[in-house]
Amino acid sequence: MKRTVLGVGAVVVMAGALAVTVQGQRRAPDPRSMGGGDCAQNPYNCKDTPNPLPKANTVWLEEMTWMDVRDAMAAGKTTVIIPTGGHEPNGPWLALGKHNYVLTTNCDAIARKMGNALCAPVIKHVPEGGIEPPTGHMTSPGTITLREDTFRALLTDTAESLVAHGFTQVFFIGDSGGNQAGQRAVAEALNTKYAGKALVAHIQEYYDYASVSKFMETKGLKEGASDNMHDDVIITLNMFIQDPKSVRYDERVKAGKATINGVDVSNRAKNTEWAKQIVEFRTTHTITAINKAIANKGTLPAPQRQRPGA
């Protein structure tokens, strides 16, 4: 019995040595392999295999296949926008993901109008306050926060992943005030790191609600006295055009609560018209700032703020 055990042990040792030898002689990974599989096993895993499907009508990376992204980049779409939102309380009407609804509409509009850009998935969790003890928005149930260093690490890894794939211009846009400092710091650090290889910039001007409000006054939308809630007409309409349910639109109208800061938002057709104007203004305003950042070869100096955003 003892010999049998020793024999089995010897076989195991020999098998292990053989495995090491085989592993040591294993061929190098095929550089043509992409898509999560081996090129040698299926041609759809090969770098240069034509896409078997029509061109995808989306600018969102998460909605594209790896072939869609490859072909879009080959066609010149080497600019990517990284949008950051939030998950925070916004009064009794607006969903916690307010900023994420807004960015779903706005990043899409910005990328399509630029023509050479794609959108990374919205980074939905951002700094919202302290955890122990709860501070800031963390005093309200449902809020999800990130520590500042976690947020900056997430931004860094996201941007570096995209640069590694060949994107040559990376822009951060944030729809919440607490996102701005981290975006600026990460963009400036990465822009220095990638000098000559890729441009990375924080677009502070995207988060310019004062200019949006001023523009919309020329369109007949002028807010009165504040309701003193974390809500306003601009943000509500920017959400409304993405999903009326996100602002509890039907319920508000039915309950006779469809006013914000003295503005009646019960007229669906008027809301849609205003919302389109808001999105168009923010799109054009942001692209203008992006072009200035490109000319500046990096993030522009911080602009003066007229008032905090919603």
DABEL-V15819 format. One record per pair of residues at least 24 apart in sequence whose C-alpha atoms are under 10 Angstrom apart, sorted by the first residue. I is the first residue (numbers start at 1). J is the second residue. D is the distance in Angstrom with one decimal. If there is no record, write none. Layout:
{{I & J & D} {I & J & D}}
//
This chain:
{{34 & 66 & 8.2} {34 & 67 & 9.2} {35 & 65 & 8.5} {35 & 66 & 6.2} {35 & 67 & 7.9} {36 & 66 & 9.4} {58 & 108 & 8.3} {58 & 111 & 9.8} {58 & 112 & 8.8} {58 & 118 & 8.5} {58 & 119 & 9.3} {59 & 107 & 8.8} {59 & 108 & 6.5} {59 & 109 & 9.3} {59 & 110 & 9.8} {59 & 111 & 6.7} {59 & 112 & 7.0} {59 & 115 & 9.5} {59 & 116 & 9.6} {59 & 117 & 7.4} {59 & 118 & 4.8} {59 & 119 & 5.8} {59 & 120 & 8.7} {60 & 104 & 9.4} {60 & 107 & 9.0} {60 & 108 & 7.5} {60 & 111 & 9.1} {60 & 117 & 9.6} {60 & 118 & 6.0} {60 & 119 & 4.8} {60 & 120 & 6.1} {60 & 121 & 6.8} {60 & 122 & 9.5} {61 & 118 & 6.8} {61 & 119 & 6.1} {61 & 120 & 5.5} {61 & 121 & 6.7} {62 & 119 & 8.6} {62 & 120 & 7.2} {62 & 121 & 6.2} {62 & 122 & 9.7} {63 & 120 & 9.9} {63 & 121 & 9.1} {69 & 118 & 9.0} {69 & 165 & 9.9} {70 & 165 & 9.2} {70 & 166 & 9.8} {72 & 116 & 8.7} {72 & 117 & 9.1} {72 & 118 & 8.7} {73 & 116 & 8.6} {73 & 117 & 9.1} {73 & 118 & 9.3} {73 & 165 & 9.5} {73 & 166 & 8.1} {73 & 167 & 7.7} {75 & 116 & 8.5} {76 & 115 & 9.0} {76 & 116 & 6.1} {76 & 117 & 8.6} {76 & 167 & 9.8} {77 & 111 & 9.7} {77 & 114 & 9.6} {77 & 115 & 7.5} {77 & 116 & 4.2} {77 & 117 & 5.2} {77 & 118 & 6.8} {77 & 167 & 8.1} {77 & 168 & 9.4} {77 & 169 & 9.7} {78 & 116 & 6.6} {78 & 117 & 6.5} {78 & 118 & 7.8} {78 & 162 & 9.5} {78 & 163 & 9.4} {78 & 165 & 9.5} {78 & 166 & 7.1} {78 & 167 & 4.6} {78 & 168 & 5.6} {78 & 169 & 6.6} {78 & 170 & 8.7} {78 & 198 & 10.0} {79 & 111 & 8.8} {79 & 114 & 9.3} {79 & 115 & 9.4} {79 & 116 & 6.1} {79 & 117 & 4.5} {79 & 118 & 6.4} {79 & 119 & 8.7} {79 & 162 & 9.6} {79 & 163 & 9.8} {79 & 166 & 9.5} {79 & 167 & 5.9} {79 & 168 & 6.1} {79 & 169 & 4.6} {79 & 170 & 6.0} {79 & 171 & 7.9} {79 & 198 & 9.7} {79 & 199 & 9.3} {79 & 200 & 9.9} {80 & 111 & 8.2} {80 & 116 & 8.5} {80 & 117 & 5.3} {80 & 118 & 4.8} {80 & 119 & 5.6} {80 & 120 & 6.6} {80 & 159 & 9.0} {80 & 162 & 7.9} {80 & 163 & 9.4} {80 & 167 & 6.8} {80 & 168 & 8.3} {80 & 169 & 6.3} {80 & 170 & 5.1} {80 & 171 & 6.5} {80 & 172 & 8.9} {80 & 200 & 9.8} {81 & 107 & 7.4} {81 & 108 & 9.7} {81 & 110 & 8.9} {81 & 111 & 7.6} {81 & 117 & 7.1} {81 & 118 & 6.3} {81 & 119 & 4.9} {81 & 120 & 6.0} {81 & 121 & 9.0} {81 & 122 & 9.4} {81 & 159 & 9.4} {81 & 169 & 8.4} {81 & 170 & 5.8} {81 & 171 & 4.8} {81 & 172 & 5.9} {81 & 173 & 7.2} {81 & 200 & 9.9} {81 & 201 & 9.8} {81 & 202 & 9.9} {81 & 203 & 9.9} {82 & 107 & 8.6} {82 & 118 & 9.0} {82 & 119 & 6.2} {82 & 120 & 5.1} {82 & 121 & 7.1} {82 & 122 & 6.8} {82 & 123 & 7.6} {82 & 155 & 8.4} {82 & 158 & 8.2} {82 & 159 & 7.8} {82 & 162 & 9.9} {82 & 170 & 7.2} {82 & 171 & 6.0} {82 & 172 & 4.8} {82 & 173 & 6.3} {82 & 174 & 8.4} {82 & 183 & 9.9} {82 & 202 & 9.5} {83 & 107 & 7.1} {83 & 119 & 7.5} {83 & 120 & 7.0} {83 & 121 & 7.2} {83 & 122 & 5.0} {83 & 123 & 6.2} {83 & 124 & 8.6} {83 & 155 & 9.9} {83 & 171 & 8.3} {83 & 172 & 5.9} {83 & 173 & 4.9} {83 & 174 & 5.7} {83 & 175 & 7.8} {84 & 120 & 9.7} {84 & 121 & 8.8} {84 & 122 & 5.6} {84 & 123 & 4.6} {84 & 124 & 6.1} {84 & 125 & 7.8} {84 & 126 & 7.4} {84 & 151 & 9.9} {84 & 155 & 9.0} {84 & 172 & 7.5} {84 & 173 & 6.3} {84 & 174 & 4.6} {84 & 175 & 6.4} {84 & 176 & 7.8} {84 & 179 & 7.1} {84 & 180 & 9.4} {84 & 183 & 9.0} {85 & 122 & 6.7} {85 & 123 & 6.0} {85 & 124 & 5.0} {85 & 125 & 6.9} {85 & 126 & 6.9} {85 & 127 & 9.9} {85 & 173 & 8.8} {85 & 174 & 6.1} {85 & 175 & 5.4} {85 & 176 & 6.2} {85 & 177 & 9.7} {85 & 178 & 9.7} {85 & 179 & 7.9} {86 & 122 & 9.3} {86 & 123 & 7.7} {86 & 124 & 5.0} {86 & 125 & 5.1} {86 & 126 & 5.4} {86 & 127 & 7.9} {86 & 128 & 7.6} {86 & 143 & 8.7} {86 & 144 & 8.0} {86 & 145 & 8.2} {86 & 146 & 9.8} {86 & 174 & 9.0} {86 & 175 & 7.9} {86 & 176 & 6.9} {86 & 177 & 9.9} {86 & 178 & 9.1} {86 & 179 & 8.6} {87 & 124 & 6.5} {87 & 125 & 6.1} {87 & 126 & 7.5} {87 & 127 & 9.3} {87 & 128 & 7.8} {87 & 137 & 9.1} {87 & 138 & 9.9} {87 & 142 & 7.7} {87 & 143 & 5.5} {87 & 144 & 5.7} {87 & 145 & 7.5} {87 & 176 & 10.0} {88 & 125 & 9.3} {88 & 126 & 9.6} {88 & 127 & 9.9} {88 & 128 & 7.1} {88 & 129 & 9.9} {88 & 136 & 9.7} {88 & 137 & 6.1} {88 & 138 & 7.8} {88 & 139 & 9.9} {88 & 140 & 7.8} {88 & 141 & 8.7} {88 & 142 & 7.2} {88 & 143 & 4.7} {88 & 144 & 7.0} {88 & 145 & 8.5} {88 & 230 & 9.8} {89 & 128 & 9.9} {89 & 137 & 6.7} {89 & 138 & 8.8} {89 & 139 & 9.3} {89 & 140 & 6.5} {89 & 141 & 7.9} {89 & 142 & 7.6} {89 & 143 & 6.7} {89 & 144 & 10.0} {89 & 229 & 9.9} {89 & 230 & 7.6} {89 & 231 & 9.6} {90 & 137 & 9.5} {90 & 140 & 9.8} {90 & 229 & 7.3} {90 & 230 & 4.8} {90 & 231 & 6.0} {90 & 232 & 9.7} {90 & 247 & 9.9} {90 & 310 & 9.0} {91 & 228 & 9.4} {91 & 229 & 5.8} {91 & 230 & 5.6} {91 & 231 & 6.5} {92 & 229 & 8.8} {92 & 230 & 9.3} {92 & 231 & 9.3} {92 & 247 & 9.1} {92 & 248 & 9.1} {93 & 230 & 10.0} {93 & 231 & 8.6} {93 & 236 & 9.1} {93 & 245 & 9.5} {93 & 246 & 8.0} {93 & 247 & 5.3} {93 & 248 & 5.7} {93 & 249 & 8.1} {93 & 251 & 9.1} {93 & 252 & 7.7} {93 & 257 & 9.4} {93 & 258 & 9.6} {94 & 230 & 9.1} {94 & 231 & 7.7} {94 & 235 & 9.4} {94 & 236 & 7.5} {94 & 239 & 8.6} {94 & 240 & 9.8} {94 & 244 & 9.9} {94 & 245 & 8.9} {94 & 246 & 6.0} {94 & 247 & 4.5} {94 & 248 & 6.8} {94 & 249 & 9.3} {95 & 239 & 9.3} {95 & 245 & 8.5} {95 & 246 & 5.3} {95 & 247 & 6.4} {95 & 248 & 8.1} {96 & 141 & 9.8} {96 & 142 & 7.4} {96 & 143 & 7.3} {96 & 144 & 9.5} {96 & 246 & 8.7} {96 & 247 & 10.0} {97 & 124 & 7.6} {97 & 125 & 9.4} {97 & 143 & 9.3} {97 & 239 & 9.8} {97 & 246 & 8.4} {98 & 124 & 9.9} {98 & 175 & 9.2} {98 & 176 & 9.8} {98 & 231 & 9.7} {98 & 235 & 8.0} {98 & 236 & 8.5} {98 & 238 & 9.3} {98 & 239 & 6.9} {98 & 246 & 7.6} {98 & 247 & 8.6} {99 & 124 & 8.2} {99 & 174 & 8.6} {99 & 175 & 5.7} {99 & 176 & 6.9} {99 & 235 & 8.4} {99 & 238 & 9.4} {99 & 239 & 8.2} {99 & 310 & 9.7} {100 & 124 & 6.3} {100 & 125 & 9.5} {100 & 174 & 9.8} {100 & 175 & 8.0} {100 & 176 & 9.8} {100 & 239 & 8.9} {101 & 235 & 9.8} {101 & 238 & 8.1} {101 & 239 & 5.7} {101 & 240 & 8.8} {101 & 241 & 9.3} {101 & 242 & 6.5} {101 & 243 & 7.6} {101 & 246 & 7.8} {102 & 175 & 7.8} {102 & 235 & 7.5} {102 & 236 & 8.9} {102 & 237 & 9.1} {102 & 238 & 5.7} {102 & 239 & 5.2} {102 & 240 & 8.8} {102 & 241 & 8.8} {102 & 242 & 7.2} {102 & 243 & 9.5} {102 & 279 & 9.1} {103 & 173 & 8.8} {103 & 174 & 8.4} {103 & 175 & 7.1} {103 & 238 & 9.0} {103 & 239 & 8.9} {103 & 242 & 9.3} {104 & 238 & 10.0} {104 & 239 & 9.1} {104 & 242 & 7.4} {105 & 238 & 7.8} {105 & 239 & 8.1} {105 & 241 & 7.8} {105 & 242 & 6.0} {105 & 243 & 9.6} {105 & 279 & 7.6} {105 & 283 & 9.9} {106 & 175 & 9.9} {106 & 206 & 9.8} {106 & 238 & 8.4} {106 & 239 & 9.9} {106 & 242 & 9.4} {106 & 278 & 9.6} {106 & 279 & 6.2} {106 & 280 & 8.6} {106 & 282 & 7.5} {106 & 283 & 6.6} {106 & 286 & 9.7} {107 & 173 & 8.5} {107 & 279 & 9.7} {107 & 282 & 9.9} {107 & 283 & 8.1} {107 & 286 & 9.8} {108 & 283 & 9.3} {109 & 279 & 7.5} {109 & 280 & 7.8} {109 & 282 & 9.2} {109 & 283 & 6.4} {109 & 284 & 9.4} {110 & 279 & 9.0} {110 & 280 & 8.8} {110 & 282 & 8.4} {110 & 283 & 5.1} {110 & 284 & 7.6} {110 & 285 & 9.6} {110 & 286 & 7.5} {110 & 287 & 6.9} {111 & 283 & 8.8} {111 & 287 & 9.0} {112 & 283 & 9.7} {113 & 280 & 9.7} {113 & 283 & 7.8} {113 & 284 & 8.4} {113 & 287 & 8.4} {114 & 283 & 9.3} {114 & 284 & 9.4} {114 & 287 & 7.2} {114 & 290 & 9.8} {117 & 167 & 9.7} {117 & 169 & 8.9} {117 & 170 & 9.4} {117 & 171 & 9.9} {118 & 167 & 9.9} {118 & 170 & 9.8} {119 & 170 & 9.9} {119 & 171 & 9.6} {120 & 158 & 8.6} {120 & 159 & 9.4} {120 & 162 & 8.9} {120 & 170 & 9.8} {120 & 172 & 9.9} {121 & 158 & 9.7} {122 & 173 & 9.9} {122 & 174 & 9.6} {123 & 151 & 9.4} {123 & 154 & 8.7} {123 & 155 & 8.5} {123 & 158 & 9.5} {123 & 174 & 9.2} {125 & 151 & 8.1} {125 & 154 & 9.9} {125 & 179 & 10.0} {126 & 150 & 8.8} {126 & 151 & 6.1} {126 & 152 & 9.4} {126 & 154 & 9.6} {126 & 174 & 9.8} {126 & 176 & 8.8} {126 & 178 & 7.7} {126 & 179 & 6.7} {126 & 182 & 9.7} {127 & 151 & 6.9} {127 & 152 & 9.8} {127 & 176 & 9.5} {127 & 177 & 9.6} {127 & 178 & 6.2} {127 & 179 & 6.9} {127 & 182 & 9.3} {128 & 176 & 9.4} {128 & 177 & 9.6} {128 & 178 & 6.9} {128 & 179 & 9.0} {129 & 178 & 9.0} {148 & 178 & 9.4} {148 & 179 & 9.1} {148 & 181 & 9.5} {148 & 182 & 7.2} {149 & 182 & 8.5} {151 & 179 & 8.6} {151 & 182 & 7.3} {151 & 183 & 8.9} {151 & 186 & 9.8} {152 & 179 & 9.4} {152 & 181 & 9.5} {152 & 182 & 5.8} {152 & 183 & 7.3} {152 & 184 & 9.8} {152 & 185 & 8.1} {152 & 186 & 6.4} {152 & 187 & 9.8} {153 & 182 & 9.5} {153 & 186 & 8.5} {154 & 186 & 9.8} {155 & 182 & 8.4} {155 & 183 & 7.3} {155 & 186 & 7.0} {155 & 187 & 8.8} {156 & 183 & 9.2} {156 & 185 & 10.0} {156 & 186 & 6.3} {156 & 187 & 8.2} {156 & 189 & 9.1} {156 & 190 & 7.7} {159 & 186 & 9.2} {159 & 187 & 8.8} {159 & 190 & 8.3} {159 & 200 & 8.2} {160 & 190 & 8.2} {160 & 194 & 9.5} {160 & 200 & 9.9} {163 & 194 & 8.8} {163 & 197 & 8.6} {163 & 198 & 7.0} {163 & 199 & 9.3} {163 & 200 & 9.3} {164 & 198 & 9.9} {166 & 197 & 9.1} {166 & 198 & 8.6} {167 & 197 & 9.3} {167 & 198 & 7.3} {167 & 199 & 9.2} {168 & 194 & 9.4} {168 & 196 & 9.4} {168 & 197 & 6.7} {168 & 198 & 4.3} {168 & 199 & 6.2} {168 & 200 & 8.3} {169 & 197 & 9.1} {169 & 198 & 5.6} {169 & 199 & 4.8} {169 & 200 & 5.9} {169 & 201 & 8.1} {169 & 294 & 8.6} {170 & 198 & 7.6} {170 & 199 & 6.2} {170 & 200 & 4.7} {170 & 201 & 6.4} {170 & 202 & 8.6} {171 & 199 & 8.3} {171 & 200 & 5.9} {171 & 201 & 5.0} {171 & 202 & 5.7} {171 & 203 & 6.6} {171 & 290 & 7.8} {171 & 293 & 9.3} {171 & 294 & 9.9} {171 & 298 & 9.6} {171 & 299 & 9.1} {172 & 200 & 8.0} {172 & 201 & 6.4} {172 & 202 & 4.7} {172 & 203 & 5.9} {172 & 204 & 8.4} {172 & 206 & 9.3} {172 & 290 & 9.9} {172 & 299 & 9.8} {173 & 201 & 9.2} {173 & 202 & 6.5} {173 & 203 & 5.5} {173 & 204 & 7.0} {173 & 205 & 8.5} {173 & 206 & 6.2} {173 & 207 & 7.6} {173 & 286 & 8.8} {173 & 290 & 10.0} {174 & 202 & 8.7} {174 & 203 & 8.0} {174 & 204 & 7.7} {174 & 205 & 9.5} {174 & 206 & 7.1} {174 & 207 & 6.5} {175 & 204 & 9.6} {175 & 206 & 7.5} {175 & 207 & 5.8} {175 & 208 & 9.1} {175 & 209 & 9.5} {175 & 309 & 8.7} {175 & 310 & 9.2} {176 & 207 & 7.2} {176 & 308 & 9.6} {176 & 309 & 7.5} {176 & 310 & 8.1} {177 & 204 & 9.8} {177 & 207 & 7.6} {177 & 208 & 10.0} {177 & 308 & 7.5} {177 & 309 & 7.1} {177 & 310 & 8.8} {179 & 204 & 9.9} {179 & 207 & 9.9} {180 & 204 & 6.9} {180 & 207 & 8.5} {180 & 302 & 9.9} {181 & 302 & 9.9} {183 & 299 & 10.0} {184 & 299 & 7.3} {184 & 300 & 9.5} {184 & 301 & 9.8} {184 & 302 & 9.0} {185 & 299 & 9.7} {187 & 298 & 8.1} {187 & 299 & 7.3} {188 & 298 & 7.2} {188 & 299 & 6.9} {190 & 298 & 10.0} {191 & 297 & 8.5} {191 & 298 & 6.7} {191 & 299 & 8.7} {192 & 298 & 9.0} {195 & 297 & 9.1} {195 & 298 & 9.7} {196 & 297 & 9.9} {198 & 297 & 9.8} {199 & 293 & 9.2} {199 & 294 & 7.6} {199 & 297 & 6.7} {199 & 298 & 6.6} {199 & 299 & 9.3} {200 & 293 & 9.2} {200 & 294 & 9.1} {200 & 297 & 8.4} {200 & 298 & 6.4} {200 & 299 & 7.7} {201 & 290 & 8.3} {201 & 293 & 6.8} {201 & 294 & 8.3} {201 & 296 & 9.7} {201 & 297 & 8.2} {201 & 298 & 5.1} {201 & 299 & 4.6} {201 & 300 & 8.1} {202 & 289 & 9.9} {202 & 290 & 8.8} {202 & 293 & 8.4} {202 & 298 & 7.9} {202 & 299 & 5.4} {202 & 300 & 7.9} {202 & 302 & 9.8} {203 & 286 & 7.4} {203 & 287 & 9.3} {203 & 289 & 6.7} {203 & 290 & 6.6} {203 & 292 & 9.6} {203 & 293 & 7.7} {203 & 298 & 9.5} {203 & 299 & 6.8} {203 & 300 & 7.7} {203 & 302 & 9.4} {204 & 286 & 8.8} {204 & 289 & 8.3} {204 & 290 & 9.6} {204 & 299 & 8.3} {204 & 300 & 8.0} {204 & 301 & 8.9} {204 & 302 & 7.0} {204 & 303 & 7.6} {205 & 282 & 9.2} {205 & 285 & 7.5} {205 & 286 & 6.3} {205 & 287 & 9.4} {205 & 288 & 9.1} {205 & 289 & 6.3} {205 & 290 & 8.8} {205 & 300 & 9.2} {205 & 302 & 8.7} {205 & 303 & 7.6} {205 & 305 & 9.8} {206 & 282 & 6.9} {206 & 283 & 8.3} {206 & 284 & 9.7} {206 & 285 & 7.1} {206 & 286 & 5.1} {206 & 287 & 8.8} {206 & 288 & 9.8} {206 & 289 & 7.8} {206 & 290 & 9.2} {207 & 282 & 8.9} {207 & 286 & 8.8} {207 & 305 & 9.6} {207 & 308 & 9.3} {207 & 309 & 7.3} {207 & 310 & 9.9} {208 & 282 & 8.5} {208 & 285 & 9.0} {208 & 286 & 9.2} {208 & 303 & 9.5} {208 & 304 & 9.9} {208 & 305 & 7.8} {208 & 306 & 8.7} {208 & 307 & 8.8} {208 & 308 & 8.5} {208 & 309 & 7.1} {209 & 234 & 8.0} {209 & 235 & 8.8} {209 & 282 & 8.8} {209 & 305 & 9.4} {209 & 306 & 9.0} {209 & 307 & 8.0} {209 & 308 & 7.7} {209 & 309 & 5.3} {209 & 310 & 7.5} {210 & 234 & 10.0} {210 & 305 & 8.0} {210 & 306 & 6.3} {210 & 307 & 6.4} {210 & 308 & 7.9} {210 & 309 & 7.2} {210 & 310 & 9.7} {211 & 281 & 9.2} {211 & 282 & 9.0} {211 & 285 & 9.0} {211 & 305 & 9.9} {211 & 306 & 8.7} {211 & 307 & 9.8} {212 & 277 & 9.6} {212 & 278 & 6.9} {212 & 279 & 9.4} {212 & 281 & 7.0} {212 & 282 & 7.0} {212 & 285 & 9.0} {213 & 278 & 8.8} {215 & 277 & 9.2} {215 & 278 & 8.5} {215 & 281 & 7.9} {216 & 274 & 7.9} {216 & 275 & 9.8} {216 & 277 & 7.8} {216 & 278 & 7.2} {216 & 281 & 8.9} {219 & 273 & 9.9} {219 & 274 & 7.8} {219 & 277 & 8.5} {219 & 278 & 9.9} {220 & 274 & 9.0} {221 & 263 & 7.7} {221 & 264 & 9.8} {221 & 274 & 7.9} {222 & 261 & 9.1} {222 & 262 & 8.7} {222 & 263 & 7.4} {223 & 260 & 7.9} {223 & 261 & 5.6} {223 & 262 & 6.1} {223 & 263 & 6.0} {223 & 264 & 9.7} {224 & 260 & 8.7} {224 & 261 & 5.3} {224 & 262 & 5.1} {224 & 263 & 7.2} {225 & 260 & 9.2} {225 & 261 & 5.5} {225 & 262 & 6.5} {225 & 263 & 9.6} {226 & 260 & 7.9} {226 & 261 & 4.7} {226 & 262 & 7.6} {227 & 259 & 9.5} {227 & 260 & 6.9} {227 & 261 & 5.2} {227 & 262 & 8.0} {228 & 260 & 9.9} {228 & 261 & 8.3} {229 & 260 & 9.3} {229 & 261 & 9.2} {229 & 310 & 9.3} {230 & 309 & 9.6} {230 & 310 & 6.3} {231 & 260 & 7.7} {231 & 261 & 8.7} {231 & 309 & 9.6} {231 & 310 & 6.0} {232 & 259 & 9.6} {232 & 260 & 6.1} {232 & 261 & 6.7} {232 & 262 & 9.9} {232 & 263 & 9.3} {232 & 309 & 9.3} {232 & 310 & 6.4} {233 & 259 & 8.6} {233 & 260 & 6.0} {233 & 261 & 7.4} {233 & 262 & 9.3} {233 & 263 & 7.3} {233 & 264 & 9.2} {233 & 265 & 8.1} {233 & 271 & 9.8} {233 & 274 & 9.9} {233 & 275 & 9.7} {233 & 310 & 9.3} {234 & 260 & 9.7} {234 & 274 & 8.9} {234 & 275 & 7.9} {234 & 278 & 7.3} {234 & 279 & 9.8} {234 & 309 & 9.8} {234 & 310 & 8.3} {235 & 275 & 9.3} {235 & 278 & 9.2} {235 & 309 & 9.1} {235 & 310 & 6.8} {236 & 260 & 8.8} {236 & 265 & 9.3} {236 & 271 & 9.6} {236 & 275 & 8.9} {236 & 310 & 9.6} {237 & 265 & 8.6} {237 & 271 & 6.6} {237 & 272 & 7.7} {237 & 273 & 9.6} {237 & 274 & 7.3} {237 & 275 & 5.2} {237 & 276 & 8.8} {237 & 277 & 10.0} {237 & 278 & 8.0} {237 & 279 & 9.3} {238 & 271 & 9.6} {238 & 272 & 9.4} {238 & 274 & 8.9} {238 & 275 & 5.6} {238 & 276 & 8.2} {238 & 277 & 9.6} {238 & 278 & 6.8} {238 & 279 & 6.8} {238 & 282 & 10.0} {239 & 275 & 8.4} {240 & 268 & 9.5} {240 & 271 & 7.9} {240 & 272 & 7.9} {240 & 275 & 7.4} {241 & 271 & 8.2} {241 & 272 & 6.4} {241 & 273 & 9.4} {241 & 274 & 9.4} {241 & 275 & 6.1} {241 & 276 & 7.5} {241 & 278 & 10.0} {241 & 279 & 9.0} {242 & 275 & 9.4} {244 & 268 & 9.6}}
//
